[in-house]
Amino acid sequence: MPKLKTHKATVKRIKVTGTGKIQGQHAASRHLLTNKSDRDGKRFTVSSRDAKKIKRLVPGI
């Protein structure tokens, strides 16, 4: 059986908390920030349905 490859782009975009939950970032937080609210740069907990997809892309989680 071959080794599973990690999806490197996914690894760069997520963070795993101490309890094992997966956190992502809201979109549109890079430029033109004067018109945007503060929530755009904050992290959020990924839903359980999306967490399953992410765990398939990153087998080491």
Secondary structure, DSSP 4 states (H G I P E B T S, - for coil): -PPPPP-HHHHHH-EE-TTS-EEEE-SS-SS-GGGS-GGGGSEEEPPHHHHHHHHHH-TT-
